[in-house]
Amino acid sequence: MPHLPEALTRLSLPELSGTLGMSLRDAERELENAPGRGPLLDATYADTHRFPAPEWALPAFTEAASGGGMTYTPYRGDRPVREAVAHNVSTVLGVPATGAADVILTPGTQGALFVALASILSPGDLVLLPDPDYLSTERMLRYFGARVRRIPMIWPDESETGRGARPTLDLDELERAAAEKPRLMVFSHPNNPTGAIYGEDTIAAIAAGAREHDFTVIADELYCRLVYEGERFHHLAALDGMAERTVTLLGPSKTESLSGYRLGVAAGPKALVDAMEDVQSVTALRAPAYAQHLLSHWIAEDGEFLEQRLVEYQALRDATVKKINASSVLRVNASYGTAYVFPEVLTGATDQAIALALKEKAGIVVNPGYQFGGAGTGHLRLCFAQDEAAWDAALDRIIDVIGSLA
């Protein structure tokens, strides 16, 4: 085994061996290598055969690949495409129209997160991160040598407060952490894995802390258009004084099922976007050149498509929540956005044991809760954007297998 660089060792979060019995990556590799029963249903992402991309996607790519698009674009992306993206993104975010210089196209939204972190952080910088939050974020932060301070999420018990209960961050803890002069805060919104959408008071508190203590914020808003029941979504960049200190991550990979095209978008202050381009120029170079041209259609031509998708996803979400909460082994809060639910396991079995059993006995791949932070332990993340008949049967198998581990 060759000697690994310290940054790569940190990436595996070896300190989790105290609870997992192994590093995070070793636990994940155990899951990856475990045998599965029959054809696997992967509930870690959406079924893009059941929910395909918009009709304009393949023709736009084919036209670009047939000579209508550049093969070697600027590192930050084709300028006419960025101009269209900047206009459409500013409409979504509710901010004054941004220009092409304020936008960078990246190889996926995770690529955008990486180049943003690389452009902001120095080793030892303090970074605030909700608990739980997106599974790759803390790993990247640790890779760059950052110190991570988790801010607990508070989600009131719906059985006591009803559907209108508003998930939030622990604002007292956020205020204390902000006073420690962090360099950065990163948060997914809607929250991945829980599907929570923060209320106006939470977003305002993040903005107030950033302005008072002079830190930058990365808001991963990949799912910001995938929200249910007319839920109002508050964009951080739209608040006073936040456009110049916020990087917003967006993209078509989830809502429009375009993950295979490897496209991400980041919008932020020009000086920071310039730095992100510098990082991208020595890593991935650019987002896939022909695929970039799909982004000229993204958002602008999605209205009817998005309406139908929301109807179908919400029906799947409701059926999923109903079946889970009718069981005695799981309970869950309905997600406000995203295509995920994050049920709590009531049997006492470990995350790893559940994930292994579901793959080996039920033929289903899930994300164990420990991937998302300490507060995720005792949960599993399920993507409900699946073929309806297959998903209903899969939920039965999930409940049966978890029950057998009680």
C-alpha positions as CSV (number, residue, x, y, z in Angstrom):
1,M,0.0,0.0,0.0
2,P,1.7,3.3,-1.1
3,H,1.9,6.1,1.4
4,L,-1.1,8.4,1.0
5,P,-0.9,12.2,1.1
6,E,-2.3,13.7,4.3
7,A,-5.1,15.4,2.4
8,L,-6.3,12.1,1.0
9,T,-6.2,10.5,4.4
10,R,-8.4,13.2,5.8
11,L,-10.8,12.7,3.0
12,S,-11.7,9.3,4.4
13,L,-12.7,10.8,7.8
14,P,-10.7,8.2,9.7
15,E,-12.0,9.5,13.1
16,L,-15.3,7.7,12.4
17,S,-13.6,4.4,13.1
18,G,-14.7,4.9,16.7
19,T,-18.3,4.5,15.7
20,L,-18.2,2.7,12.4
21,G,-15.3,0.4,13.2
22,M,-13.6,1.7,10.1
23,S,-13.1,4.9,8.1
24,L,-16.0,6.4,6.1
25,R,-14.5,5.3,2.8
26,D,-13.8,1.8,4.1
27,A,-17.4,1.5,5.2
28,E,-18.6,2.7,1.8
29,R,-16.3,0.2,0.0
30,E,-17.8,-2.6,2.2
31,L,-21.2,-1.6,0.9
32,E,-20.0,-1.3,-2.7
33,N,-18.4,-4.8,-2.6
34,A,-21.2,-6.5,-0.8
35,P,-23.2,-9.0,-2.9
36,G,-26.7,-8.0,-3.9
37,R,-29.8,-10.0,-4.5
38,G,-30.9,-10.1,-8.1
39,P,-31.2,-6.9,-10.2
40,L,-30.5,-4.0,-7.8
41,L,-32.8,-1.1,-7.4
42,D,-30.6,1.9,-6.6
43,A,-32.5,4.2,-4.3
44,T,-29.6,6.6,-4.0
45,Y,-30.6,8.5,-7.2
46,A,-33.6,8.9,-9.5
47,D,-34.7,6.5,-12.2
48,T,-33.9,8.5,-15.3
49,H,-35.7,6.0,-17.5
50,R,-38.9,6.6,-15.7
51,F,-38.2,10.3,-15.5
52,P,-36.2,11.2,-18.6
53,A,-34.7,14.5,-19.6
54,P,-36.7,17.2,-21.4
55,E,-37.3,16.7,-25.1
56,W,-34.9,19.5,-26.0
57,A,-31.9,17.9,-24.4
58,L,-30.7,15.4,-27.0
59,P,-31.4,17.6,-30.1
60,A,-29.5,20.4,-28.4
61,F,-26.5,18.2,-27.7
62,T,-26.6,16.6,-31.2
63,E,-26.7,20.0,-32.9
64,A,-23.7,21.2,-30.9
65,A,-21.8,17.9,-31.5
66,S,-22.5,18.1,-35.2
67,G,-20.7,21.4,-35.7
68,G,-23.0,23.9,-34.1
69,G,-21.0,24.3,-30.9
70,M,-17.4,24.9,-29.9
71,T,-15.1,21.9,-29.1
72,Y,-12.8,24.0,-26.9
73,T,-14.6,26.6,-25.0
74,P,-13.1,29.1,-22.5
75,Y,-12.4,27.5,-19.2
76,R,-15.5,29.1,-17.6
77,G,-17.7,28.1,-20.5
78,D,-19.0,29.2,-23.9
79,R,-19.8,33.0,-23.5
80,P,-23.2,33.1,-25.3
81,V,-24.3,30.1,-23.2
82,R,-23.2,31.9,-20.1
83,E,-25.0,35.0,-21.1
84,A,-28.3,33.1,-21.4
85,V,-27.6,31.2,-18.1
86,A,-26.8,34.4,-16.3
87,H,-30.1,36.0,-17.4
88,N,-32.2,32.9,-16.5
89,V,-30.4,32.3,-13.2
90,S,-30.9,35.9,-12.1
91,T,-34.6,35.4,-12.7
92,V,-34.7,32.3,-10.5
93,L,-32.7,33.9,-7.7
94,G,-34.5,37.1,-7.7
95,V,-31.3,39.2,-8.0
96,P,-30.5,42.0,-10.5
97,A,-29.4,40.6,-13.8
98,T,-25.9,39.2,-13.7
99,G,-23.5,39.0,-16.6
100,A,-21.6,36.2,-18.2
101,A,-18.5,37.1,-16.1
102,D,-20.5,36.2,-12.9
103,V,-21.2,32.7,-14.0
104,I,-19.0,29.6,-14.5
105,L,-20.1,26.3,-16.1
106,T,-18.6,23.2,-14.4
107,P,-18.5,19.4,-14.8
108,G,-21.5,18.8,-12.5
109,T,-22.5,20.8,-9.4
110,Q,-20.1,18.8,-7.3
111,G,-17.4,20.1,-9.6
112,A,-18.6,23.6,-8.9
113,L,-18.4,23.0,-5.1
114,F,-14.9,21.7,-5.4
115,V,-13.5,24.6,-7.4
116,A,-15.4,27.1,-5.1
117,L,-13.9,25.6,-2.0
118,A,-10.4,25.5,-3.6
119,S,-10.8,29.2,-4.4
120,I,-11.8,30.3,-0.9
121,L,-10.1,28.0,1.7
122,S,-6.7,27.8,3.3
123,P,-5.7,25.1,5.7
124,G,-7.0,25.7,9.2
125,D,-9.9,27.9,8.1
126,L,-13.1,27.4,10.1
127,V,-16.2,26.4,8.0
128,L,-19.8,26.1,9.3
129,L,-21.9,23.2,8.0
130,P,-25.4,22.1,8.9
131,D,-25.9,18.6,10.5
132,P,-27.0,16.7,8.5
133,D,-26.0,18.0,5.1
134,Y,-24.8,16.7,1.7
135,L,-22.6,13.7,2.0
136,S,-19.6,15.0,0.0
137,T,-19.3,18.5,1.6
138,E,-17.4,17.7,4.8
139,R,-15.1,15.3,3.0
140,M,-14.1,18.1,0.6
141,L,-13.7,20.5,3.5
142,R,-11.4,18.1,5.3
143,Y,-9.5,17.5,2.1
144,F,-8.6,21.2,2.0
145,G,-7.6,21.2,5.6
146,A,-10.5,23.1,7.0
147,R,-11.9,22.9,10.5
148,V,-15.6,22.0,10.4
149,R,-18.1,23.2,12.9
150,R,-21.5,21.5,12.5
151,I,-24.7,23.5,13.2
152,P,-27.6,21.2,14.2
153,M,-30.8,21.1,12.3
154,I,-34.0,21.3,14.3
155,W,-37.1,19.7,12.7
156,P,-40.1,19.8,15.0
157,D,-42.1,16.6,15.5
158,E,-45.0,16.7,13.0
159,S,-47.1,14.5,15.2
160,E,-47.2,17.5,17.6
161,T,-47.0,20.5,15.4
162,G,-48.5,19.4,12.1
163,R,-47.3,19.7,8.4
164,G,-46.6,23.4,8.8
165,A,-43.8,22.8,11.3
166,R,-40.8,24.6,9.9
167,P,-37.4,22.9,9.9
168,T,-34.6,25.3,10.9
169,L,-31.0,25.5,12.1
170,D,-30.2,26.0,15.7
171,L,-29.9,29.7,15.5
172,D,-28.3,30.2,18.9
173,E,-25.6,27.8,17.9
174,L,-25.3,29.5,14.5
175,E,-24.8,32.8,16.2
176,R,-22.1,31.4,18.6
177,A,-20.3,29.8,15.7
178,A,-20.4,32.9,13.5
179,A,-18.8,34.9,16.3
180,E,-15.7,32.6,16.0
181,K,-14.9,34.3,12.6
182,P,-15.4,31.5,10.2
183,R,-14.0,31.9,6.7
184,L,-17.0,30.2,5.1
185,M,-20.4,28.6,5.6
186,V,-21.7,25.9,3.2
187,F,-25.3,24.6,3.2
188,S,-27.6,22.7,0.8
189,H,-31.0,24.3,0.3
190,P,-33.3,22.5,0.1
191,N,-31.4,20.4,2.5
192,N,-29.9,17.2,1.2
193,P,-30.7,14.6,2.7
194,T,-33.9,15.7,4.6
195,G,-35.6,17.8,1.9
196,A,-36.1,20.6,4.4
197,I,-36.6,24.2,3.2
198,Y,-35.5,26.8,5.6
199,G,-37.8,29.7,6.5
200,E,-37.2,33.4,6.1
201,D,-35.8,33.7,9.6
202,T,-33.2,31.1,9.1
203,I,-31.9,32.5,5.8
204,A,-32.0,36.0,7.3
205,A,-29.9,34.8,10.3
206,I,-27.3,33.2,7.9
207,A,-27.1,36.5,6.0
208,A,-26.8,38.6,9.2
209,G,-24.0,36.4,10.5
210,A,-22.1,36.6,7.2
211,R,-22.4,40.4,7.0
212,E,-21.5,41.0,10.7
213,H,-18.6,38.6,10.8
214,D,-17.4,38.9,7.2
215,F,-17.6,35.4,5.9
216,T,-18.5,33.9,2.5
217,V,-21.4,31.5,2.0
218,I,-21.8,28.7,-0.6
219,A,-25.5,27.9,-1.1
220,D,-26.0,24.7,-2.9
221,E,-29.4,25.3,-4.4
222,L,-29.4,22.4,-6.9
223,Y,-33.0,21.4,-5.9
224,C,-34.4,25.0,-5.5
225,R,-37.0,24.5,-8.2
226,L,-38.0,21.1,-7.0
227,V,-40.3,22.2,-4.2
228,Y,-43.8,21.0,-3.3
229,E,-47.2,22.5,-2.4
230,G,-46.3,26.0,-3.5
231,E,-43.6,26.2,-0.8
232,R,-41.9,29.6,-0.8
233,F,-38.2,29.4,-1.3
234,H,-35.8,32.1,0.0
235,H,-32.6,32.6,-2.0
236,L,-29.7,33.8,0.2
237,A,-28.1,35.8,-2.7
238,A,-31.2,38.0,-3.0
239,L,-30.9,39.4,0.5
240,D,-29.3,42.8,1.0
241,G,-25.5,42.7,0.9
242,M,-25.3,39.0,0.1
243,A,-24.8,38.9,-3.7
244,E,-21.2,40.0,-3.2
245,R,-20.5,37.3,-0.6
246,T,-22.6,34.3,-1.9
247,V,-21.7,31.6,-4.4
248,T,-24.9,29.9,-5.5
249,L,-24.6,26.4,-7.0
250,L,-27.3,25.3,-9.5
251,G,-27.7,22.8,-12.3
252,P,-30.0,20.6,-14.4
253,S,-28.8,17.2,-13.2
254,K,-31.6,16.4,-10.8
255,T,-34.8,18.3,-11.7
256,E,-34.3,17.8,-15.4
257,S,-32.6,14.4,-15.2
258,L,-29.5,15.6,-17.0
259,S,-26.9,14.1,-14.7
260,G,-25.3,12.2,-17.5
261,Y,-24.4,15.4,-19.3
262,R,-22.2,16.5,-16.4
263,L,-23.3,20.1,-16.1
264,G,-23.1,22.4,-13.1
265,V,-23.5,26.2,-12.7
266,A,-22.1,28.5,-10.1
267,A,-23.1,32.2,-9.9
268,G,-21.2,34.7,-7.7
269,P,-19.1,37.8,-7.5
270,K,-16.8,38.2,-10.5
271,A,-13.5,38.1,-8.6
272,L,-14.4,34.8,-7.0
273,V,-15.7,33.3,-10.3
274,D,-12.3,34.4,-11.8
275,A,-10.5,32.4,-9.1
276,M,-12.8,29.4,-9.7
277,E,-11.9,29.5,-13.4
278,D,-8.2,29.5,-12.5
279,V,-8.7,26.3,-10.5
280,Q,-10.8,24.7,-13.2
281,S,-8.1,25.5,-15.7
282,V,-5.7,23.2,-14.0
283,T,-8.2,20.4,-13.1
284,A,-11.1,19.6,-15.4
285,L,-10.3,22.5,-17.9
286,R,-14.0,23.0,-18.7
287,A,-17.5,21.5,-18.6
288,P,-18.2,19.1,-21.5
289,A,-18.2,21.5,-24.4
290,Y,-21.1,20.1,-26.5
291,A,-23.2,19.5,-23.3
292,Q,-22.8,23.2,-22.4
293,H,-25.3,24.2,-25.1
294,L,-28.1,22.5,-23.3
295,L,-27.9,25.2,-20.7
296,S,-29.3,27.8,-23.2
297,H,-32.6,25.9,-23.0
298,W,-32.4,25.1,-19.2
299,I,-34.9,27.1,-17.1
300,A,-36.2,29.1,-20.1
301,E,-38.0,26.1,-21.6
302,D,-38.8,24.1,-18.5
303,G,-42.1,25.5,-17.4
304,E,-44.6,22.8,-18.5
305,F,-42.0,20.0,-18.0
306,L,-41.4,21.2,-14.4
307,E,-45.1,21.4,-13.5
308,Q,-45.7,17.8,-14.6
309,R,-42.6,16.5,-12.8
310,L,-43.6,18.1,-9.6
311,V,-47.0,16.5,-9.7
312,E,-45.5,13.1,-10.3
313,Y,-42.8,13.5,-7.6
314,Q,-45.2,14.8,-5.0
315,A,-47.5,11.8,-5.6
316,L,-44.5,9.5,-5.0
317,R,-43.4,11.5,-2.0
318,D,-46.8,11.2,-0.4
319,A,-47.1,7.5,-1.1
320,T,-43.7,6.9,0.4
321,V,-44.3,8.9,3.5
322,K,-47.7,7.2,4.1
323,K,-46.2,3.7,3.7
324,I,-43.2,4.4,5.9
325,N,-45.2,5.9,8.7
326,A,-47.7,3.1,8.6
327,S,-44.8,0.8,9.6
328,S,-43.5,0.1,13.1
329,V,-39.8,0.2,12.0
330,L,-39.4,3.6,10.4
331,R,-40.8,7.1,10.7
332,V,-40.3,10.1,8.5
333,N,-41.1,13.8,8.0
334,A,-42.4,14.7,4.5
335,S,-39.8,16.5,2.5
336,Y,-40.5,20.1,1.4
337,G,-38.3,19.7,-1.6
338,T,-35.8,17.4,-3.4
339,A,-36.6,13.8,-4.4
340,Y,-35.5,12.4,-1.0
341,V,-36.9,11.3,2.3
342,F,-34.7,10.7,5.3
343,P,-36.6,8.2,7.6
344,E,-35.4,7.4,11.1
345,V,-34.9,3.8,11.9
346,L,-36.7,2.6,15.1
347,T,-35.2,-0.9,15.5
348,G,-31.8,0.0,16.9
349,A,-29.9,-1.7,14.1
350,T,-26.8,0.2,12.9
351,D,-26.8,2.1,9.6
352,Q,-24.2,-0.2,8.1
353,A,-26.1,-3.3,9.1
354,I,-29.3,-2.0,7.5
355,A,-27.6,-0.9,4.3
356,L,-25.8,-4.2,3.9
357,A,-29.0,-6.2,4.6
358,L,-31.1,-4.1,2.2
359,K,-28.6,-4.8,-0.6
360,E,-28.1,-8.5,0.2
361,K,-31.7,-9.5,1.1
362,A,-33.9,-6.9,-0.6
363,G,-31.8,-6.0,-3.7
364,I,-32.0,-2.3,-2.8
365,V,-29.1,0.2,-2.5
366,V,-29.6,3.1,0.0
367,N,-27.5,5.8,1.5
368,P,-26.8,5.1,5.2
369,G,-27.4,8.0,7.5
370,Y,-23.8,8.3,8.8
371,Q,-22.7,9.6,5.4
372,F,-24.4,12.9,6.1
373,G,-23.0,13.8,9.5
374,G,-23.4,12.8,13.1
375,A,-27.1,13.8,13.1
376,G,-27.7,11.5,10.2
377,T,-26.8,8.4,12.2
378,G,-29.9,6.2,12.7
379,H,-31.4,7.2,9.4
380,L,-31.3,6.3,5.7
381,R,-31.8,8.4,2.6
382,L,-34.2,7.2,0.0
383,C,-34.7,8.7,-3.5
384,F,-38.4,8.2,-4.2
385,A,-38.2,9.2,-7.9
386,Q,-38.6,5.6,-9.1
387,D,-41.0,3.7,-11.3
388,E,-44.2,3.6,-9.2
389,A,-44.9,-0.1,-9.3
390,A,-41.3,-1.1,-8.6
391,W,-41.0,1.5,-5.8
392,D,-44.1,0.3,-4.0
393,A,-42.8,-3.2,-3.9
394,A,-39.3,-2.0,-2.9
395,L,-40.8,-0.1,0.1
396,D,-42.4,-3.3,1.3
397,R,-39.1,-5.1,1.1
398,I,-37.3,-2.3,2.9
399,I,-39.8,-2.4,5.8
400,D,-39.7,-6.2,5.9
401,V,-35.9,-6.4,6.0
402,I,-35.5,-3.7,8.6
403,G,-38.1,-5.4,10.7
404,S,-36.2,-8.6,10.6
405,L,-33.2,-6.8,12.1
406,A,-35.1,-5.5,15.1
